[in-house]
């Protein structure tokens, strides 16, 4: 099974951004992820392409997870998508903070 990088549709990008952001915030790594993503942003295209180059021989062994990995690398190779992930993580963190304030 060969996996090729493909252009994601806007709907697929949005779904993947939501999934990534939700997972990060639920795991309590929102602040760490924001720091990493802000520092990664200037190199997003190069980083995404380098990831594809080095990981492409391994990804087919992972089945559907390999395709998800390929899609993720294509997603983060666009700087505007990194900005969208950062913004969504911030929104989710604010929502969680609001819920904590309501309870406390």
Biopython code that builds the backbone (N, CA, C, O; Angstrom):
import numpy as np
from Bio.PDB.StructureBuilder import StructureBuilder

atoms = [
    (1, "UNK", "N", (0.844, -1.190, 0.000)),
    (1, "UNK", "CA", (0.000, 0.000, 0.000)),
    (1, "UNK", "C", (0.887, 1.251, 0.000)),
    (1, "UNK", "O", (1.637, 1.488, 0.947)),
    (2, "UNK", "N", (0.796, 2.024, -1.042)),
    (2, "UNK", "CA", (1.601, 3.231, -1.136)),
    (2, "UNK", "C", (0.763, 4.437, -0.769)),
    (2, "UNK", "O", (-0.417, 4.524, -1.107)),
    (3, "UNK", "N", (1.390, 5.359, -0.076)),
    (3, "UNK", "CA", (0.715, 6.581, 0.312)),
    (3, "UNK", "C", (1.411, 7.756, -0.322)),
    (3, "UNK", "O", (2.629, 7.908, -0.236)),
    (4, "UNK", "N", (0.628, 8.565, -0.947)),
    (4, "UNK", "CA", (1.167, 9.743, -1.600)),
    (4, "UNK", "C", (0.587, 10.979, -0.943)),
    (4, "UNK", "O", (-0.585, 11.009, -0.568)),
    (5, "UNK", "N", (1.417, 11.993, -0.810)),
    (5, "UNK", "CA", (0.868, 13.254, -0.312)),
    (5, "UNK", "C", (-0.214, 13.745, -1.262)),
    (5, "UNK", "O", (-0.071, 13.665, -2.482)),
    (6, "UNK", "N", (-1.284, 14.248, -0.691)),
    (6, "UNK", "CA", (-2.390, 14.736, -1.511)),
    (6, "UNK", "C", (-2.829, 16.083, -0.971)),
    (6, "UNK", "O", (-2.615, 16.404, 0.198)),
    (7, "UNK", "N", (-3.430, 16.843, -1.820)),
    (7, "UNK", "CA", (-3.963, 18.144, -1.411)),
    (7, "UNK", "C", (-5.243, 17.891, -0.627)),
    (7, "UNK", "O", (-6.156, 17.229, -1.120)),
    (8, "UNK", "N", (-5.310, 18.414, 0.581)),
    (8, "UNK", "CA", (-6.494, 18.234, 1.418)),
    (8, "UNK", "C", (-7.570, 19.233, 1.013)),
    (8, "UNK", "O", (-7.271, 20.369, 0.647)),
    (9, "UNK", "N", (-8.819, 18.800, 1.083)),
    (9, "UNK", "CA", (-9.924, 19.719, 0.837)),
    (9, "UNK", "C", (-10.062, 20.635, 2.046)),
    (9, "UNK", "O", (-9.581, 20.293, 3.127)),
    (10, "UNK", "N", (-10.703, 21.788, 1.894)),
    (10, "UNK", "CA", (-10.913, 22.674, 3.053)),
    (10, "UNK", "C", (-11.662, 21.973, 4.190)),
    (10, "UNK", "O", (-11.383, 22.223, 5.362)),
    (11, "UNK", "N", (-12.606, 21.100, 3.848)),
    (11, "UNK", "CA", (-13.360, 20.376, 4.879)),
    (11, "UNK", "C", (-12.445, 19.412, 5.635)),
    (11, "UNK", "O", (-12.539, 19.294, 6.857)),
    (12, "UNK", "N", (-11.564, 18.726, 4.913)),
    (12, "UNK", "CA", (-10.622, 17.807, 5.555)),
    (12, "UNK", "C", (-9.637, 18.567, 6.434)),
    (12, "UNK", "O", (-9.293, 18.112, 7.526)),
    (13, "UNK", "N", (-9.188, 19.713, 5.964)),
    (13, "UNK", "CA", (-8.295, 20.537, 6.770)),
    (13, "UNK", "C", (-8.967, 20.965, 8.061)),
    (13, "UNK", "O", (-8.377, 20.875, 9.138)),
    (14, "UNK", "N", (-10.203, 21.431, 7.949)),
    (14, "UNK", "CA", (-10.941, 21.887, 9.131)),
    (14, "UNK", "C", (-11.155, 20.754, 10.132)),
    (14, "UNK", "O", (-11.001, 20.943, 11.338)),
    (15, "UNK", "N", (-11.508, 19.586, 9.625)),
    (15, "UNK", "CA", (-11.730, 18.428, 10.488)),
    (15, "UNK", "C", (-10.441, 18.026, 11.207)),
    (15, "UNK", "O", (-10.457, 17.724, 12.400)),
    (16, "UNK", "N", (-9.341, 18.024, 10.483)),
    (16, "UNK", "CA", (-8.061, 17.651, 11.063)),
    (16, "UNK", "C", (-7.595, 18.687, 12.086)),
    (16, "UNK", "O", (-7.057, 18.324, 13.132)),
    (17, "UNK", "N", (-7.796, 19.954, 11.797)),
    (17, "UNK", "CA", (-7.447, 21.019, 12.748)),
    (17, "UNK", "C", (-8.244, 20.867, 14.035)),
    (17, "UNK", "O", (-7.696, 20.996, 15.130)),
    (18, "UNK", "N", (-9.528, 20.594, 13.905)),
    (18, "UNK", "CA", (-10.379, 20.403, 15.086)),
    (18, "UNK", "C", (-9.925, 19.200, 15.896)),
    (18, "UNK", "O", (-9.850, 19.269, 17.123)),
    (19, "UNK", "N", (-9.626, 18.108, 15.224)),
    (19, "UNK", "CA", (-9.197, 16.887, 15.905)),
    (19, "UNK", "C", (-7.873, 17.096, 16.644)),
    (19, "UNK", "O", (-7.727, 16.683, 17.794)),
    (20, "UNK", "N", (-6.925, 17.731, 15.986)),
    (20, "UNK", "CA", (-5.614, 17.986, 16.589)),
    (20, "UNK", "C", (-5.756, 18.911, 17.797)),
    (20, "UNK", "O", (-5.232, 18.626, 18.874)),
    (21, "UNK", "N", (-6.462, 20.005, 17.607)),
    (21, "UNK", "CA", (-6.606, 21.004, 18.670)),
    (21, "UNK", "C", (-7.322, 20.425, 19.880)),
    (21, "UNK", "O", (-6.905, 20.654, 21.015)),
    (22, "UNK", "N", (-8.379, 19.688, 19.652)),
    (22, "UNK", "CA", (-9.138, 19.090, 20.751)),
    (22, "UNK", "C", (-8.280, 18.101, 21.523)),
    (22, "UNK", "O", (-8.295, 18.093, 22.754)),
    (23, "UNK", "N", (-7.540, 17.279, 20.817)),
    (23, "UNK", "CA", (-6.674, 16.292, 21.470)),
    (23, "UNK", "C", (-5.608, 16.972, 22.318)),
    (23, "UNK", "O", (-5.334, 16.541, 23.438)),
    (24, "UNK", "N", (-5.011, 18.025, 21.794)),
    (24, "UNK", "CA", (-3.963, 18.746, 22.518)),
    (24, "UNK", "C", (-4.523, 19.366, 23.795)),
    (24, "UNK", "O", (-3.927, 19.226, 24.863)),
    (25, "UNK", "N", (-5.651, 20.042, 23.695)),
    (25, "UNK", "CA", (-6.215, 20.726, 24.860)),
    (25, "UNK", "C", (-6.705, 19.721, 25.902)),
    (25, "UNK", "O", (-6.490, 19.924, 27.097)),
    (26, "UNK", "N", (-7.357, 18.644, 25.472)),
    (26, "UNK", "CA", (-7.832, 17.616, 26.420)),
    (26, "UNK", "C", (-6.686, 16.966, 27.177)),
    (26, "UNK", "O", (-6.847, 16.571, 28.332)),
    (27, "UNK", "N", (-5.524, 16.853, 26.530)),
    (27, "UNK", "CA", (-4.383, 16.215, 27.186)),
    (27, "UNK", "C", (-3.646, 17.185, 28.120)),
    (27, "UNK", "O", (-2.714, 16.785, 28.817)),
    (28, "UNK", "N", (-4.057, 18.445, 28.133)),
    (28, "UNK", "CA", (-3.440, 19.424, 29.018)),
    (28, "UNK", "C", (-2.146, 20.010, 28.481)),
    (28, "UNK", "O", (-1.373, 20.598, 29.237)),
    (29, "UNK", "N", (-1.902, 19.858, 27.195)),
    (29, "UNK", "CA", (-0.666, 20.335, 26.598)),
    (29, "UNK", "C", (-0.857, 21.593, 25.756)),
    (29, "UNK", "O", (-0.040, 21.878, 24.881)),
    (30, "UNK", "N", (-1.908, 22.335, 26.005)),
    (30, "UNK", "CA", (-2.209, 23.508, 25.206)),
    (30, "UNK", "C", (-1.107, 24.549, 25.205)),
    (30, "UNK", "O", (-0.713, 25.035, 24.145)),
    (31, "UNK", "N", (-0.611, 24.893, 26.372)),
    (31, "UNK", "CA", (0.422, 25.924, 26.475)),
    (31, "UNK", "C", (1.713, 25.475, 25.798)),
    (31, "UNK", "O", (2.338, 26.248, 25.072)),
    (32, "UNK", "N", (2.106, 24.242, 26.032)),
    (32, "UNK", "CA", (3.317, 23.705, 25.416)),
    (32, "UNK", "C", (3.171, 23.685, 23.893)),
    (32, "UNK", "O", (4.097, 24.048, 23.168)),
    (33, "UNK", "N", (2.010, 23.261, 23.422)),
    (33, "UNK", "CA", (1.768, 23.202, 21.975)),
    (33, "UNK", "C", (1.813, 24.598, 21.364)),
    (33, "UNK", "O", (2.351, 24.780, 20.271)),
    (34, "UNK", "N", (1.252, 25.583, 22.059)),
    (34, "UNK", "CA", (1.291, 26.955, 21.542)),
    (34, "UNK", "C", (2.725, 27.455, 21.414)),
    (34, "UNK", "O", (3.083, 28.078, 20.414)),
    (35, "UNK", "N", (3.541, 27.183, 22.422)),
    (35, "UNK", "CA", (4.946, 27.600, 22.359)),
    (35, "UNK", "C", (5.657, 26.925, 21.187)),
    (35, "UNK", "O", (6.393, 27.574, 20.444)),
    (36, "UNK", "N", (5.435, 25.632, 21.030)),
    (36, "UNK", "CA", (6.075, 24.903, 19.938)),
    (36, "UNK", "C", (5.596, 25.413, 18.587)),
    (36, "UNK", "O", (6.411, 25.685, 17.705)),
    (37, "UNK", "N", (4.291, 25.546, 18.412)),
    (37, "UNK", "CA", (3.744, 25.950, 17.119)),
    (37, "UNK", "C", (4.173, 27.365, 16.737)),
    (37, "UNK", "O", (4.446, 27.636, 15.568)),
    (38, "UNK", "N", (4.234, 28.266, 17.718)),
    (38, "UNK", "CA", (4.691, 29.631, 17.424)),
    (38, "UNK", "C", (6.143, 29.631, 16.953)),
    (38, "UNK", "O", (6.508, 30.398, 16.062)),
    (39, "UNK", "N", (6.969, 28.776, 17.548)),
    (39, "UNK", "CA", (8.369, 28.730, 17.120)),
    (39, "UNK", "C", (8.532, 27.962, 15.807)),
    (39, "UNK", "O", (9.489, 28.194, 15.068)),
    (40, "UNK", "N", (7.607, 27.056, 15.517)),
    (40, "UNK", "CA", (7.661, 26.236, 14.304)),
    (40, "UNK", "C", (7.145, 26.989, 13.077)),
    (40, "UNK", "O", (7.540, 26.696, 11.949)),
    (41, "UNK", "N", (6.275, 27.945, 13.304)),
    (41, "UNK", "CA", (5.571, 28.634, 12.214)),
    (41, "UNK", "C", (6.479, 29.143, 11.091)),
    (41, "UNK", "O", (6.149, 28.924, 9.926)),
    (42, "UNK", "N", (7.594, 29.805, 11.370)),
    (42, "UNK", "CA", (8.423, 30.303, 10.261)),
    (42, "UNK", "C", (8.991, 29.199, 9.373)),
    (42, "UNK", "O", (9.322, 29.448, 8.214)),
    (43, "UNK", "N", (9.106, 28.000, 9.895)),
    (43, "UNK", "CA", (9.688, 26.894, 9.139)),
    (43, "UNK", "C", (8.652, 25.853, 8.735)),
    (43, "UNK", "O", (9.007, 24.721, 8.405)),
    (44, "UNK", "N", (7.394, 26.221, 8.758)),
    (44, "UNK", "CA", (6.343, 25.225, 8.555)),
    (44, "UNK", "C", (6.451, 24.500, 7.221)),
    (44, "UNK", "O", (6.296, 23.279, 7.178)),
    (45, "UNK", "N", (6.710, 25.210, 6.142)),
    (45, "UNK", "CA", (6.790, 24.542, 4.843)),
    (45, "UNK", "C", (7.974, 23.581, 4.796)),
    (45, "UNK", "O", (7.835, 22.427, 4.391)),
    (46, "UNK", "N", (9.136, 24.070, 5.213)),
    (46, "UNK", "CA", (10.337, 23.236, 5.192)),
    (46, "UNK", "C", (10.167, 22.035, 6.124)),
    (46, "UNK", "O", (10.527, 20.913, 5.768)),
    (47, "UNK", "N", (9.622, 22.272, 7.306)),
    (47, "UNK", "CA", (9.414, 21.186, 8.263)),
    (47, "UNK", "C", (8.467, 20.127, 7.740)),
    (47, "UNK", "O", (8.723, 18.932, 7.889)),
    (48, "UNK", "N", (7.376, 20.555, 7.129)),
    (48, "UNK", "CA", (6.419, 19.611, 6.567)),
    (48, "UNK", "C", (7.018, 18.787, 5.453)),
    (48, "UNK", "O", (6.784, 17.581, 5.373)),
    (49, "UNK", "N", (7.792, 19.427, 4.589)),
    (49, "UNK", "CA", (8.412, 18.716, 3.476)),
    (49, "UNK", "C", (9.514, 17.770, 3.952)),
    (49, "UNK", "O", (9.658, 16.670, 3.418)),
    (50, "UNK", "N", (10.279, 18.182, 4.935)),
    (50, "UNK", "CA", (11.326, 17.313, 5.485)),
    (50, "UNK", "C", (10.698, 16.096, 6.163)),
    (50, "UNK", "O", (11.207, 14.982, 6.041)),
    (51, "UNK", "N", (9.607, 16.307, 6.868)),
    (51, "UNK", "CA", (8.909, 15.184, 7.503)),
    (51, "UNK", "C", (8.446, 14.189, 6.458)),
    (51, "UNK", "O", (8.617, 12.981, 6.626)),
    (52, "UNK", "N", (7.867, 14.686, 5.389)),
    (52, "UNK", "CA", (7.424, 13.795, 4.310)),
    (52, "UNK", "C", (8.594, 13.012, 3.730)),
    (52, "UNK", "O", (8.479, 11.811, 3.485)),
    (53, "UNK", "N", (9.702, 13.675, 3.514)),
    (53, "UNK", "CA", (10.862, 13.028, 2.912)),
    (53, "UNK", "C", (11.400, 11.904, 3.797)),
    (53, "UNK", "O", (11.658, 10.800, 3.317)),
    (54, "UNK", "N", (11.567, 12.189, 5.087)),
    (54, "UNK", "CA", (12.178, 11.210, 5.971)),
    (54, "UNK", "C", (11.216, 10.127, 6.449)),
    (54, "UNK", "O", (11.639, 8.998, 6.700)),
    (55, "UNK", "N", (9.952, 10.445, 6.579)),
    (55, "UNK", "CA", (8.997, 9.467, 7.104)),
    (55, "UNK", "C", (8.251, 8.682, 6.035)),
    (55, "UNK", "O", (7.605, 7.682, 6.347)),
    (56, "UNK", "N", (8.326, 9.112, 4.787)),
    (56, "UNK", "CA", (7.555, 8.437, 3.737)),
    (56, "UNK", "C", (7.869, 6.948, 3.599)),
    (56, "UNK", "O", (6.955, 6.201, 3.249)),
    (57, "UNK", "N", (9.082, 6.456, 3.845)),
    (57, "UNK", "CA", (9.292, 5.008, 3.755)),
    (57, "UNK", "C", (8.606, 4.225, 4.881)),
    (57, "UNK", "O", (8.309, 3.041, 4.718)),
    (58, "UNK", "N", (8.355, 4.873, 6.011)),
    (58, "UNK", "CA", (7.785, 4.201, 7.179)),
    (58, "UNK", "C", (6.258, 4.248, 7.187)),
    (58, "UNK", "O", (5.617, 3.307, 7.654)),
    (59, "UNK", "N", (5.677, 5.311, 6.684)),
    (59, "UNK", "CA", (4.240, 5.530, 6.789)),
    (59, "UNK", "C", (3.374, 4.415, 6.202)),
    (59, "UNK", "O", (2.339, 4.104, 6.791)),
    (60, "UNK", "N", (3.732, 3.802, 5.088)),
    (60, "UNK", "CA", (2.877, 2.720, 4.569)),
    (60, "UNK", "C", (2.737, 1.538, 5.535)),
    (60, "UNK", "O", (1.748, 0.807, 5.483)),
    (61, "UNK", "N", (3.709, 1.355, 6.398)),
    (61, "UNK", "CA", (3.650, 0.265, 7.371)),
    (61, "UNK", "C", (2.602, 0.512, 8.452)),
    (61, "UNK", "O", (2.200, -0.415, 9.154)),
    (62, "UNK", "N", (2.170, 1.738, 8.583)),
    (62, "UNK", "CA", (1.233, 2.112, 9.633)),
    (62, "UNK", "C", (-0.224, 2.072, 9.191)),
    (62, "UNK", "O", (-1.111, 2.382, 9.985)),
    (63, "UNK", "N", (-0.490, 1.698, 7.946)),
    (63, "UNK", "CA", (-1.861, 1.587, 7.449)),
    (63, "UNK", "C", (-2.584, 2.923, 7.469)),
    (63, "UNK", "O", (-2.075, 3.929, 6.974)),
    (64, "UNK", "N", (-3.790, 2.919, 8.054)),
    (64, "UNK", "CA", (-4.582, 4.156, 8.062)),
    (64, "UNK", "C", (-3.904, 5.260, 8.867)),
    (64, "UNK", "O", (-4.102, 6.441, 8.583)),
    (65, "UNK", "N", (-3.102, 4.888, 9.875)),
    (65, "UNK", "CA", (-2.380, 5.882, 10.652)),
    (65, "UNK", "C", (-1.304, 6.552, 9.799)),
    (65, "UNK", "O", (-0.974, 7.721, 10.001)),
    (66, "UNK", "N", (-0.771, 5.804, 8.857)),
    (66, "UNK", "CA", (0.209, 6.363, 7.941)),
    (66, "UNK", "C", (-0.391, 7.434, 7.058)),
    (66, "UNK", "O", (0.232, 8.466, 6.809)),
    (67, "UNK", "N", (-1.618, 7.187, 6.579)),
    (67, "UNK", "CA", (-2.290, 8.194, 5.761)),
    (67, "UNK", "C", (-2.611, 9.425, 6.594)),
    (67, "UNK", "O", (-2.494, 10.554, 6.118)),
    (68, "UNK", "N", (-3.017, 9.203, 7.842)),
    (68, "UNK", "CA", (-3.277, 10.332, 8.736)),
    (68, "UNK", "C", (-2.003, 11.145, 8.946)),
    (68, "UNK", "O", (-2.042, 12.376, 8.951)),
    (69, "UNK", "N", (-0.870, 10.455, 9.119)),
    (69, "UNK", "CA", (0.403, 11.141, 9.277)),
    (69, "UNK", "C", (0.764, 11.955, 8.051)),
    (69, "UNK", "O", (1.239, 13.085, 8.163)),
    (70, "UNK", "N", (0.536, 11.378, 6.880)),
    (70, "UNK", "CA", (0.805, 12.099, 5.629)),
    (70, "UNK", "C", (-0.082, 13.332, 5.529)),
    (70, "UNK", "O", (0.386, 14.412, 5.168)),
    (71, "UNK", "N", (-1.366, 13.169, 5.849)),
    (71, "UNK", "CA", (-2.297, 14.300, 5.810)),
    (71, "UNK", "C", (-1.874, 15.388, 6.797)),
    (71, "UNK", "O", (-1.944, 16.578, 6.487)),
    (72, "UNK", "N", (-1.438, 14.974, 7.979)),
    (72, "UNK", "CA", (-0.996, 15.935, 8.986)),
    (72, "UNK", "C", (0.221, 16.721, 8.502)),
    (72, "UNK", "O", (0.297, 17.934, 8.695)),
    (73, "UNK", "N", (1.165, 16.033, 7.877)),
    (73, "UNK", "CA", (2.354, 16.726, 7.369)),
    (73, "UNK", "C", (1.988, 17.705, 6.256)),
    (73, "UNK", "O", (2.567, 18.787, 6.161)),
    (74, "UNK", "N", (1.032, 17.325, 5.420)),
    (74, "UNK", "CA", (0.578, 18.250, 4.372)),
    (74, "UNK", "C", (-0.139, 19.448, 4.997)),
    (74, "UNK", "O", (-0.007, 20.573, 4.515)),
    (75, "UNK", "N", (-0.896, 19.207, 6.066)),
    (75, "UNK", "CA", (-1.621, 20.274, 6.741)),
    (75, "UNK", "C", (-0.655, 21.302, 7.331)),
    (75, "UNK", "O", (-0.828, 22.504, 7.133)),
    (76, "UNK", "N", (0.350, 20.833, 8.049)),
    (76, "UNK", "CA", (1.240, 21.774, 8.734)),
    (76, "UNK", "C", (2.296, 22.375, 7.817)),
    (76, "UNK", "O", (3.060, 23.241, 8.241)),
    (77, "UNK", "N", (2.348, 21.927, 6.568)),
    (77, "UNK", "CA", (3.303, 22.557, 5.654)),
    (77, "UNK", "C", (2.777, 23.894, 5.134)),
    (77, "UNK", "O", (3.498, 24.624, 4.455)),
    (78, "UNK", "N", (1.525, 24.214, 5.451)),
    (78, "UNK", "CA", (0.964, 25.523, 5.101)),
    (78, "UNK", "C", (0.933, 26.391, 6.358)),
    (78, "UNK", "O", (0.318, 26.028, 7.361)),
    (79, "UNK", "N", (1.587, 27.513, 6.291)),
    (79, "UNK", "CA", (1.679, 28.396, 7.461)),
    (79, "UNK", "C", (0.302, 28.834, 7.972)),
    (79, "UNK", "O", (0.088, 28.936, 9.180)),
    (80, "UNK", "N", (-0.631, 29.091, 7.045)),
    (80, "UNK", "CA", (-1.955, 29.540, 7.493)),
    (80, "UNK", "C", (-2.671, 28.468, 8.308)),
    (80, "UNK", "O", (-3.476, 28.794, 9.180)),
    (81, "UNK", "N", (-2.391, 27.196, 8.038)),
    (81, "UNK", "CA", (-2.991, 26.130, 8.828)),
    (81, "UNK", "C", (-2.392, 26.072, 10.227)),
    (81, "UNK", "O", (-3.094, 25.772, 11.192)),
    (82, "UNK", "N", (-1.097, 26.357, 10.341)),
    (82, "UNK", "CA", (-0.477, 26.414, 11.661)),
    (82, "UNK", "C", (-1.126, 27.540, 12.462)),
    (82, "UNK", "O", (-1.405, 27.375, 13.649)),
    (83, "UNK", "N", (-1.366, 28.681, 11.818)),
    (83, "UNK", "CA", (-2.068, 29.788, 12.487)),
    (83, "UNK", "C", (-3.470, 29.369, 12.924)),
    (83, "UNK", "O", (-3.909, 29.723, 14.018)),
    (84, "UNK", "N", (-4.168, 28.622, 12.085)),
    (84, "UNK", "CA", (-5.523, 28.171, 12.421)),
    (84, "UNK", "C", (-5.505, 27.193, 13.598)),
    (84, "UNK", "O", (-6.397, 27.232, 14.446)),
    (85, "UNK", "N", (-4.505, 26.321, 13.657)),
    (85, "UNK", "CA", (-4.383, 25.398, 14.785)),
    (85, "UNK", "C", (-4.123, 26.178, 16.066)),
    (85, "UNK", "O", (-4.737, 25.900, 17.096)),
    (86, "UNK", "N", (-3.225, 27.145, 16.010)),
    (86, "UNK", "CA", (-2.914, 27.976, 17.176)),
    (86, "UNK", "C", (-4.171, 28.683, 17.667)),
    (86, "UNK", "O", (-4.461, 28.686, 18.864)),
    (87, "UNK", "N", (-4.910, 29.278, 16.747)),
    (87, "UNK", "CA", (-6.126, 30.011, 17.113)),
    (87, "UNK", "C", (-7.161, 29.078, 17.739)),
    (87, "UNK", "O", (-7.807, 29.437, 18.724)),
    (88, "UNK", "N", (-7.316, 27.900, 17.180)),
    (88, "UNK", "CA", (-8.314, 26.951, 17.710)),
    (88, "UNK", "C", (-7.907, 26.446, 19.088)),
    (88, "UNK", "O", (-8.763, 26.276, 19.957)),
    (89, "UNK", "N", (-6.622, 26.204, 19.305)),
    (89, "UNK", "CA", (-6.159, 25.781, 20.630)),
    (89, "UNK", "C", (-6.454, 26.873, 21.645)),
    (89, "UNK", "O", (-6.910, 26.586, 22.752)),
    (90, "UNK", "N", (-6.198, 28.123, 21.279)),
    (90, "UNK", "CA", (-6.487, 29.243, 22.196)),
    (90, "UNK", "C", (-7.981, 29.314, 22.535)),
    (90, "UNK", "O", (-8.355, 29.519, 23.690)),
    (91, "UNK", "N", (-8.827, 29.143, 21.515)),
    (91, "UNK", "CA", (-10.273, 29.169, 21.742)),
    (91, "UNK", "C", (-10.697, 28.062, 22.700)),
    (91, "UNK", "O", (-11.466, 28.307, 23.630)),
    (92, "UNK", "N", (-10.201, 26.851, 22.479)),
    (92, "UNK", "CA", (-10.570, 25.722, 23.330)),
    (92, "UNK", "C", (-10.056, 25.904, 24.759)),
    (92, "UNK", "O", (-10.735, 25.537, 25.718)),
    (93, "UNK", "N", (-8.854, 26.473, 24.898)),
    (93, "UNK", "CA", (-8.315, 26.729, 26.234)),
    (93, "UNK", "C", (-9.157, 27.770, 26.968)),
    (93, "UNK", "O", (-9.381, 27.647, 28.172)),
    (94, "UNK", "N", (-9.629, 28.801, 26.248)),
    (94, "UNK", "CA", (-10.487, 29.813, 26.871)),
    (94, "UNK", "C", (-11.826, 29.204, 27.286)),
    (94, "UNK", "O", (-12.360, 29.533, 28.346)),
    (95, "UNK", "N", (-12.363, 28.322, 26.452)),
    (95, "UNK", "CA", (-13.620, 27.641, 26.802)),
    (95, "UNK", "C", (-13.444, 26.812, 28.060)),
    (95, "UNK", "O", (-14.305, 26.837, 28.940)),
    (96, "UNK", "N", (-12.341, 26.077, 28.161)),
    (96, "UNK", "CA", (-12.078, 25.270, 29.348)),
    (96, "UNK", "C", (-11.921, 26.148, 30.578)),
    (96, "UNK", "O", (-12.419, 25.811, 31.653)),
    (97, "UNK", "N", (-11.235, 27.268, 30.428)),
    (97, "UNK", "CA", (-11.047, 28.199, 31.542)),
    (97, "UNK", "C", (-12.391, 28.744, 32.006)),
    (97, "UNK", "O", (-12.628, 28.872, 33.208)),
    (98, "UNK", "N", (-13.266, 29.064, 31.069)),
    (98, "UNK", "CA", (-14.595, 29.546, 31.404)),
    (98, "UNK", "C", (-15.405, 28.496, 32.166)),
    (98, "UNK", "O", (-16.125, 28.829, 33.108)),
    (99, "UNK", "N", (-15.291, 27.241, 31.763)),
    (99, "UNK", "CA", (-16.002, 26.156, 32.456)),
    (99, "UNK", "C", (-15.483, 25.991, 33.871)),
    (99, "UNK", "O", (-16.260, 25.738, 34.792)),
    (100, "UNK", "N", (-14.168, 26.132, 34.056)),
    (100, "UNK", "CA", (-13.575, 26.008, 35.393)),
    (100, "UNK", "C", (-14.055, 27.135, 36.291)),
    (100, "UNK", "O", (-14.328, 26.911, 37.470)),
    (101, "UNK", "N", (-14.164, 28.351, 35.748)),
    (101, "UNK", "CA", (-14.610, 29.492, 36.532)),
    (101, "UNK", "C", (-16.073, 29.333, 36.947)),
    (101, "UNK", "O", (-16.447, 29.721, 38.054)),
    (102, "UNK", "N", (-16.902, 28.765, 36.065)),
    (102, "UNK", "CA", (-18.306, 28.536, 36.380)),
    (102, "UNK", "C", (-18.461, 27.535, 37.512)),
    (102, "UNK", "O", (-19.331, 27.696, 38.369)),
    (103, "UNK", "N", (-17.623, 26.501, 37.524)),
    (103, "UNK", "CA", (-17.691, 25.476, 38.572)),
    (103, "UNK", "C", (-17.158, 25.993, 39.898)),
    (103, "UNK", "O", (-17.683, 25.665, 40.961)),
    (104, "UNK", "N", (-16.109, 26.804, 39.824)),
    (104, "UNK", "CA", (-15.410, 27.241, 41.038)),
    (104, "UNK", "C", (-15.920, 28.501, 41.546)),
    (104, "UNK", "O", (-15.434, 28.999, 42.561)),
]
sb = StructureBuilder()
sb.init_structure("model")
sb.init_model(0)
sb.init_chain("A")
sb.init_seg("    ")
for serial, (resi, resn, name, xyz) in enumerate(atoms, 1):
    if name == "N":
        sb.init_residue(resn, " ", resi, " ")
    sb.init_atom(name, np.array(xyz, "f"), 0.0, 1.0, " ", f" {name:<3s}", serial, name[0])
structure = sb.get_structure()
